Amino acid sequence: MQAMYEDLDLASRKFAEDVLGSLSAGQRLESAEAWQALAADLAQDSERWAALQQRYYQRHLELWTAIVARADAAGSTAARPAPVAVPDHGDRRFQSPEWQELPFFDYLKQAYLLNSRWLTEVVEAARLDAPVKRKLRFITRQLVDAAAPTNFPATNPDVLKLASETRGESLLRGLENLNEDRRKGRISTTDESAFEVGRNIAVTPGAVVYENELMQLLQYRPATDSVHARPLVMVPPCINKYYILDLQPENSFVRYAVAQGHTVFMVSWHNVSADMGSITWDQYLEQGVIRALEVARAICGVRQVNALGFCVGGTLLAAALAVLRAKRRNLAASVTYLTTMLDFSDAGDISVYIDEAYVSRREKDFAQGGVLHGQELALTFSSLRPNDLIWNYVVNNYLKGRKPEAFDLLYWNSDSTNLPGAMFVYYVRNTYLENNLCVPGRLTNCGVKVDLSKIRLPTFVLASREDHIVPWKSAYQTTQLVGGKIEFVLAASGHIAGVVNPPSQNRRHYWLNPALPPDPDAWLAGAREHPGSWWSRWSEWLAGYGGGSAAARPELGSARYPAIEPAPGRYVKQRCD
């Protein structure tokens, strides 16, 4: 069994390290440069760092003294010494009683916590430029999370106990799970056999009514006798599948919107193949967003539609609306942005991966075309929450030999899409790196200058307070960039859970404040908290721009745009494993 422990430990950790290491070939060099900057700062003020070191040395001495005293008092009625270090609130890694009751594991836990906090404090105390410190902070968190004793079979009491109880069978199952994931090239985070697109995921009735090489356009069947005259066109992120907005019936945003009397159209992006690597940002605007608005308008026989964009889909939608405005075309009556960034001056942790060196390398990589594999993007986002989305599953799947539970959000999260290299490098340079999109006239898209301030539409902006991908204060900046009457809503929870929050579950809450000062903190200080889902608030808001009512038509599409195939269509079923 000892040999199995060692084999499993080496193999599982090597696979997880390979997963993290595959994010960017240049990150190792840039990480080394960040550490060198830290070392230089340490050398300039050795007394200050010596004091920090001495403080943690004293804490370790206190820990060792307490553990020895506890061992000497074993079997007595003496009170157990108070812990020197305790896990942070919400840290679920050390919940088993053995971490408190057995001195060996108690020492491992507290020593790890002291060491990780020392390293974190060293980085926080360093006098470095903000970008270097952010990168160091991120790298340190990766190292600290990877080094946890819970990630090693020999130092995780749950793993040892389960291996003993199953006579090593859990270790064998773990190796089987590891080999299966190695074949897939990614860590399994959910029971993928529990879901199938078109069977119990993305099942709102509808049809594909238009397609080109870049996208399919779905129209959903009405659920009410009368509908709002203006249809609602949804633009999802192109880095994921659209069905985050149409999961299971009980949490489908699409189904909810249809039930509110909206004729809903959905863009389903093509999971691009190698021969599509030269597709550009402009083509995503013209052949994707703008074409979807035009087709929906033609099918419903109206002058204008209501538009909605989610995450990167919202960024594309805003750029497309700016292009249409410059061309004096008013296809939209209102716009909704869900957890969308238009001002990338503070892009959160994802910005640690994107600097001039990285973008220049990728521009060379994709100079002759090529595809950014969806797995690379998925791993990048997982690395922003490594304990939750990487090490948690290393322990569960490989060290304990268990299968992850079925969870629709994580099934969607693992179903990533490829991006054209040309479009990707244009996007990251002009948003994350140079923040050009929000500067009036700096970009030319589809032959015209882009100016977001010229978009003067009724606008609903949703941000999520705990969003680690689109920080809510960055999403708030949209209120300062675009024109028209704006409603800003701040939802509880994160990037996905904050959005997918149906009213039927009566969960969470949101904040409202009709004033829109330049400072987001000032907005929050004056905001009122409301219980429940933001969906209801949005539905009331959007109804005001429905354009009157019309009788629902059971036929999908039109003579010019007949139904091609039932929803969810072919494009969304293409995987990039």
NORZITA-V117864 format. One record per residue. N is the residue number from 1. SS is DSSP state (h for helix, s for strand, l for the rest). PSI is psi in degrees with one decimal (none if undefined). OMEGA is omega in radians with two decimals (999 if undefined). Layout:
N;SS;PSI;OMEGA  N;SS;PSI;OMEGA
This chain:
1;l;-32.4;3.12  2;h;-39.6;3.12  3;h;-38.5;3.11  4;h;-41.3;3.07  5;h;-50.3;-3.07  6;h;-43.6;3.13  7;h;-44.5;-3.11  8;h;-41.3;-3.14  9;h;-50.3;-3.11  10;h;-45.0;-3.06  11;h;-45.2;-3.08  12;h;-42.7;-3.14  13;h;-36.5;3.10  14;h;-41.2;3.14  15;h;-45.7;3.13  16;h;-39.1;3.10  17;h;-37.5;3.07  18;h;-40.1;3.12  19;h;-50.0;3.14  20;h;-38.3;-3.09  21;h;-17.8;-3.11  22;l;-1.1;-3.09  23;l;-45.2;-3.11  24;l;127.7;-3.11  25;l;-26.1;-3.09  26;l;-7.5;-3.07  27;h;-31.5;-3.12  28;h;-43.6;3.12  29;h;-45.2;-3.11  30;h;-34.0;3.08  31;h;-41.8;3.13  32;h;-39.6;3.12  33;h;-37.0;3.11  34;h;-42.1;3.12  35;h;-35.7;3.10  36;h;-37.4;3.09  37;h;-39.0;3.10  38;h;-44.3;-3.14  39;h;-39.2;3.12  40;h;-39.6;3.12  41;h;-38.8;3.10  42;h;-39.8;-3.08  43;h;-26.0;-3.09  44;h;-22.6;-3.09  45;l;69.3;-3.02  46;h;-30.1;-3.12  47;h;-40.5;3.13  48;h;-41.7;-3.13  49;h;-31.6;3.09  50;h;-37.1;3.11  51;h;-40.6;3.09  52;h;-43.6;3.13  53;h;-41.0;-3.12  54;h;-37.9;3.14  55;h;-41.6;-3.13  56;h;-29.9;3.01  57;h;-42.5;3.13  58;h;-39.8;3.13  59;h;-41.2;3.10  60;h;-37.3;3.10  61;h;-41.0;3.08  62;h;-41.1;3.14  63;h;-48.2;-3.10  64;h;-40.2;3.12  65;h;-41.9;-3.14  66;h;-40.5;-3.13  67;h;-41.6;3.13  68;h;-43.1;3.12  69;h;-36.8;3.13  70;h;-40.9;3.11  71;h;-39.9;3.13  72;h;-30.9;-3.08  73;l;11.5;-3.11  74;l;131.0;3.13  75;l;-10.2;3.12  76;l;174.7;-3.14  77;l;8.0;-3.12  78;l;146.0;-3.14  79;l;141.0;3.12  80;l;136.3;3.13  81;l;146.6;3.10  82;l;143.0;-3.13  83;l;145.8;3.09  84;l;-34.9;-3.14  85;l;135.2;3.11  86;l;151.1;3.13  87;l;153.3;3.07  88;l;156.3;3.08  89;l;130.7;-3.14  90;l;-8.5;3.10  91;l;109.8;-3.04  92;l;6.4;-3.04  93;l;-25.7;-3.00  94;l;40.6;-3.07  95;l;-24.8;-3.10  96;l;142.2;-3.10  97;l;-25.8;-3.12  98;h;-29.1;3.14  99;h;-20.5;3.09  100;h;-35.3;-2.96  101;h;-29.5;-3.10  102;l;122.5;-3.06  103;h;-39.4;-3.11  104;h;-50.4;-3.11  105;h;-32.2;3.08  106;h;-42.4;3.11  107;h;-45.5;3.13  108;h;-46.1;-3.11  109;h;-51.6;-3.06  110;h;-37.0;3.10  111;h;-41.3;3.10  112;h;-44.6;-3.13  113;h;-41.7;3.11  114;h;-44.4;-3.12  115;h;-42.4;-3.11  116;h;-37.7;3.13  117;h;-33.8;3.05  118;h;-48.0;-3.11  119;h;-40.5;3.12  120;h;-40.7;-3.13  121;h;-34.9;3.08  122;h;-46.1;-3.13  123;h;-43.8;-3.09  124;h;-31.5;-3.11  125;h;-11.9;-3.09  126;l;141.1;3.12  127;l;87.0;-3.05  128;l;161.3;3.04  129;l;149.5;-3.07  130;h;-45.6;-3.13  131;h;-39.0;3.14  132;h;-42.0;3.14  133;h;-40.6;3.12  134;h;-41.4;3.12  135;h;-43.8;3.12  136;h;-40.8;3.11  137;h;-43.4;-3.14  138;h;-46.5;-3.14  139;h;-41.4;3.14  140;h;-41.9;3.11  141;h;-38.0;3.09  142;h;-45.1;-3.12  143;h;-45.3;-3.11  144;h;-44.5;-3.14  145;h;-39.0;-3.12  146;h;-31.2;-3.04  147;l;0.7;-3.10  148;l;138.6;3.13  149;h;-20.7;3.09  150;h;-19.5;-3.08  151;h;-1.8;-3.12  152;l;133.0;-3.11  153;h;-35.2;-3.08  154;h;-13.4;-3.11  155;h;20.4;3.06  156;l;108.6;-3.06  157;h;-31.3;3.09  158;h;-42.3;-3.14  159;h;-45.0;-3.14  160;h;-44.9;-3.12  161;h;-43.7;-3.13  162;h;-38.9;3.11  163;h;-39.5;3.12  164;h;-43.9;-3.11  165;h;-31.9;-3.10  166;l;6.9;-3.12  167;l;42.7;3.07  168;l;-4.8;-3.10  169;h;-34.0;3.13  170;h;-35.4;3.11  171;h;-39.8;3.10  172;h;-42.6;3.10  173;h;-36.2;3.11  174;h;-42.0;3.09  175;h;-37.4;3.09  176;h;-44.0;3.11  177;h;-40.1;-3.14  178;h;-45.6;3.14  179;h;-38.0;3.11  180;h;-42.3;3.13  181;h;-33.3;3.08  182;h;-37.1;3.10  183;h;-38.1;3.12  184;h;-23.5;-3.13  185;l;17.4;-3.14  186;l;161.7;3.13  187;l;127.3;3.11  188;l;131.3;-3.13  189;l;-3.8;3.12  190;l;164.2;3.05  191;l;97.2;-3.02  192;h;-18.9;3.12  193;h;-14.5;-3.10  194;h;-13.0;-3.04  195;l;150.9;3.03  196;l;126.5;3.13  197;s;125.5;-3.11  198;l;-13.6;3.10  199;l;-56.4;3.08  200;l;7.1;3.03  201;s;137.5;-3.13  202;l;58.0;-3.05  203;l;7.9;3.07  204;l;128.0;-3.03  205;l;138.0;3.12  206;s;-167.3;-3.11  207;s;155.4;2.97  208;s;123.7;-3.09  209;s;-5.0;3.10  210;s;147.3;3.03  211;s;147.6;2.91  212;l;-169.4;-3.05  213;l;-17.1;-3.05  214;l;-31.0;-3.08  215;s;158.9;2.89  216;s;147.3;3.07  217;s;120.1;3.14  218;s;141.3;2.96  219;s;132.7;-3.08  220;s;146.4;-3.11  221;l;136.5;-3.13  222;l;149.7;3.13  223;l;3.0;-3.13  224;l;157.3;-3.14  225;l;-35.1;3.08  226;s;152.9;-3.09  227;s;162.8;2.98  228;s;139.5;-3.07  229;l;-38.3;-3.13  230;l;129.0;3.09  231;l;166.7;3.11  232;s;120.1;-3.13  233;s;120.8;-3.12  234;s;132.1;3.12  235;s;102.7;-3.11  236;l;171.7;3.06  237;l;142.2;3.12  238;l;-5.7;3.12  239;l;-0.5;3.07  240;s;170.1;3.11  241;l;150.7;-3.06  242;h;-21.2;-2.93  243;h;6.5;2.90  244;h;-25.2;3.10  245;h;1.6;3.11  246;l;64.3;-3.13  247;l;-122.6;3.08  248;l;158.8;-3.03  249;h;-36.0;-3.06  250;h;-16.2;3.11  251;h;27.9;-3.14  252;l;118.0;3.07  253;h;-36.5;3.10  254;h;-50.0;-3.12  255;h;-38.3;3.11  256;h;-46.2;-3.12  257;h;-39.6;3.09  258;h;-41.8;3.14  259;h;-22.2;3.09  260;l;6.3;3.07  261;l;20.8;3.11  262;l;139.1;2.95  263;l;107.5;-2.97  264;s;131.9;2.99  265;s;144.4;-3.11  266;s;130.8;3.01  267;s;127.5;3.06  268;s;104.8;-3.03  269;s;145.5;3.07  270;l;134.0;3.01  271;l;94.5;-2.84  272;l;146.0;3.10  273;l;176.1;-3.02  274;h;-31.5;-3.10  275;h;0.5;-3.14  276;h;15.3;-3.02  277;l;-14.0;-3.11  278;l;4.4;3.09  279;l;137.2;-2.98  280;l;170.4;3.03  281;h;-44.2;-3.14  282;h;-36.8;3.11  283;h;-35.4;3.05  284;h;-35.9;3.11  285;h;-49.6;-3.03  286;h;-52.5;-3.06  287;h;-15.8;3.12  288;h;-80.6;-2.99  289;h;-54.2;-3.05  290;h;-39.5;3.13  291;h;-38.3;3.12  292;h;-43.1;3.11  293;h;-41.6;-3.12  294;h;-43.8;-3.11  295;h;-44.3;3.13  296;h;-41.9;3.12  297;h;-43.4;-3.11  298;h;-41.9;-3.12  299;h;-39.8;-3.08  300;h;-6.9;3.09  301;l;40.5;-3.13  302;l;163.0;3.13  303;l;-32.5;-3.04  304;l;155.9;3.08  305;s;167.5;2.91  306;s;140.3;-3.04  307;s;148.6;3.13  308;s;134.3;3.08  309;s;141.1;-3.10  310;s;124.2;3.06  311;l;-124.2;3.13  312;h;-30.5;3.06  313;h;-35.4;3.08  314;h;-37.2;3.08  315;h;-44.9;3.08  316;h;-43.4;-3.11  317;h;-43.5;3.14  318;h;-43.3;3.11  319;h;-40.8;3.13  320;h;-41.9;3.12  321;h;-35.3;3.09  322;h;-39.8;3.07  323;h;-46.9;-3.14  324;h;-39.2;3.13  325;h;-43.0;3.14  326;h;-28.5;3.13  327;l;9.6;3.11  328;l;41.1;3.07  329;l;122.1;-3.08  330;l;81.7;-3.09  331;l;-18.0;-3.03  332;s;138.7;3.07  333;s;-25.6;3.11  334;s;164.5;3.12  335;s;142.0;3.07  336;s;130.5;3.07  337;s;120.1;3.10  338;s;120.9;3.14  339;l;63.5;-3.06  340;l;139.8;3.00  341;l;130.1;2.95  342;l;-28.6;3.02  343;l;115.4;-3.03  344;l;22.6;-3.11  345;l;-28.8;3.01  346;l;93.6;-3.04  347;l;8.7;3.09  348;h;-162.2;-3.03  349;h;-26.1;-3.12  350;h;-23.7;-3.10  351;h;-16.4;3.13  352;h;-21.8;3.13  353;h;-13.5;-2.96  354;l;104.5;3.01  355;l;180.0;-3.06  356;h;-40.7;-3.12  357;h;-44.1;3.14  358;h;-47.7;-3.08  359;h;-40.5;3.12  360;h;-40.2;3.09  361;h;-46.1;-3.09  362;h;-31.0;3.05  363;h;-38.0;3.06  364;h;-40.4;3.14  365;h;-39.1;-3.02  366;l;18.8;-3.11  367;l;-31.6;3.13  368;l;24.7;-3.09  369;l;-162.3;-3.11  370;l;163.8;-3.01  371;s;134.8;2.97  372;s;115.7;-3.07  373;l;137.1;-3.13  374;h;-29.6;-3.12  375;h;-34.2;3.13  376;h;-42.7;3.10  377;h;-42.5;-3.12  378;h;-41.6;3.14  379;h;-36.5;3.11  380;h;-47.4;-3.13  381;h;-35.0;3.09  382;h;-35.3;-3.10  383;h;-15.4;3.09  384;h;-20.1;3.09  385;h;66.7;-2.97  386;h;-37.0;3.14  387;h;-41.7;-3.07  388;h;-37.5;-2.96  389;h;-3.8;3.08  390;h;-69.1;-2.98  391;h;-31.6;3.06  392;h;-39.8;-3.11  393;h;-26.5;2.99  394;h;-45.4;-3.14  395;h;-50.1;-3.07  396;h;-47.7;-3.01  397;h;-42.5;-2.99  398;h;-46.5;-3.09  399;h;-34.5;3.13  400;l;-12.3;3.08  401;l;28.8;-3.13  402;l;161.6;3.03  403;l;141.7;3.09  404;l;154.7;3.14  405;l;159.7;3.12  406;l;126.6;-3.14  407;l;118.1;-3.01  408;h;-38.2;-3.14  409;h;-40.0;-3.14  410;h;-28.0;3.01  411;h;-46.8;3.09  412;h;-42.0;-3.10  413;h;-30.7;-3.13  414;h;-8.8;-3.09  415;l;70.9;-3.00  416;s;172.2;-3.12  417;l;152.2;3.05  418;l;154.9;3.08  419;s;145.0;3.02  420;s;134.0;-3.12  421;h;-39.5;-3.12  422;h;-43.7;3.13  423;h;-41.7;-3.08  424;h;-47.7;-3.06  425;h;-32.2;3.05  426;h;-43.4;-3.12  427;h;-51.5;-3.05  428;h;-33.1;3.11  429;h;-44.2;-2.99  430;h;-4.2;3.04  431;h;-77.8;-3.04  432;h;-42.1;-3.02  433;h;-51.7;-3.02  434;l;-9.8;3.09  435;l;46.9;-3.06  436;l;-27.2;-3.01  437;l;-36.0;-3.05  438;l;-0.5;3.13  439;l;116.2;-3.07  440;l;126.7;3.05  441;l;-0.1;-3.09  442;l;-32.6;3.14  443;l;146.2;2.98  444;s;116.3;3.10  445;s;134.4;3.09  446;l;33.7;3.05  447;l;3.5;-3.12  448;s;157.4;3.09  449;s;138.5;-3.11  450;l;127.9;3.10  451;l;102.1;-3.09  452;h;-27.9;-3.11  453;h;-16.9;3.13  454;h;-7.8;3.07  455;l;102.7;-3.07  456;s;81.7;-3.11  457;l;153.6;2.91  458;s;127.0;-2.97  459;s;133.3;3.06  460;s;120.5;-3.12  461;s;122.2;3.09  462;s;132.5;2.99  463;s;160.0;3.09  464;s;131.5;-2.94  465;l;-31.6;-3.11  466;l;22.4;-3.10  467;l;121.7;3.12  468;l;-3.6;3.12  469;l;-45.3;3.04  470;l;90.8;-3.13  471;l;137.7;-2.99  472;h;-32.2;3.13  473;h;-29.1;3.05  474;h;-41.5;3.08  475;h;-34.5;3.13  476;h;-30.4;-3.09  477;l;-19.3;3.07  478;h;-34.3;-3.13  479;h;-21.4;-3.14  480;h;-8.0;-3.04  481;h;-37.9;-3.03  482;l;160.3;3.11  483;s;-174.4;3.14  484;l;173.9;3.11  485;l;126.5;-2.98  486;s;136.7;2.97  487;s;123.3;3.11  488;s;130.4;3.14  489;s;131.3;3.10  490;s;116.5;3.14  491;s;157.5;3.02  492;l;165.1;3.05  493;l;-161.3;-2.94  494;l;-161.8;-2.98  495;l;-40.0;-3.11  496;l;-51.5;-3.08  497;l;-28.0;3.08  498;l;-28.2;3.13  499;l;-48.7;-3.08  500;l;86.8;-3.05  501;l;76.0;-3.06  502;l;145.2;3.14  503;h;-28.3;-3.10  504;h;-25.3;-3.14  505;h;-14.7;3.09  506;l;50.6;-3.10  507;l;157.6;3.01  508;l;-160.5;-3.07  509;s;176.0;3.11  510;s;164.6;-3.09  511;s;143.4;3.12  512;s;145.5;3.02  513;l;113.6;-3.09  514;l;-23.8;3.09  515;l;145.5;-3.12  516;l;69.7;3.13  517;l;160.8;3.13  518;l;-32.0;-3.07  519;l;117.8;3.14  520;h;-31.4;3.10  521;h;-35.9;3.08  522;h;-37.4;3.08  523;h;-46.4;-3.10  524;h;-37.1;-3.13  525;h;-30.1;-3.14  526;l;6.6;-3.07  527;l;150.9;3.05  528;s;140.1;3.12  529;s;136.9;3.12  530;s;134.8;-3.14  531;s;155.0;3.03  532;l;-163.0;-3.01  533;l;144.9;3.06  534;h;-16.4;-3.11  535;h;-42.4;-3.11  536;h;-42.7;3.11  537;h;-45.2;3.13  538;h;-41.5;-3.12  539;h;-42.4;3.09  540;h;-42.1;3.14  541;h;-48.7;-3.05  542;h;-31.0;3.14  543;h;-28.4;3.13  544;l;-12.4;-3.13  545;l;23.6;-3.10  546;l;-15.1;3.10  547;l;29.2;-3.10  548;l;-173.2;-3.10  549;s;159.1;3.10  550;s;157.4;3.09  551;s;135.3;3.13  552;l;138.9;3.10  553;l;123.1;-3.13  554;l;-23.8;-3.13  555;l;140.1;3.11  556;l;140.4;-3.10  557;s;-159.0;-3.13  558;l;-179.1;3.12  559;l;-38.7;3.14  560;l;-33.3;-3.11  561;l;75.3;-3.12  562;s;158.4;3.10  563;l;134.3;-3.10  564;l;-44.5;3.14  565;s;160.4;-3.14  566;s;151.4;2.98  567;l;146.0;0.26  568;l;1.6;3.11  569;l;172.7;-3.07  570;l;-39.4;-2.97  571;h;-40.2;-3.06  572;h;-17.5;-3.11  573;h;-6.5;3.13  574;l;124.9;-3.12  575;l;160.1;-3.11  576;l;31.8;3.05  577;l;none;999
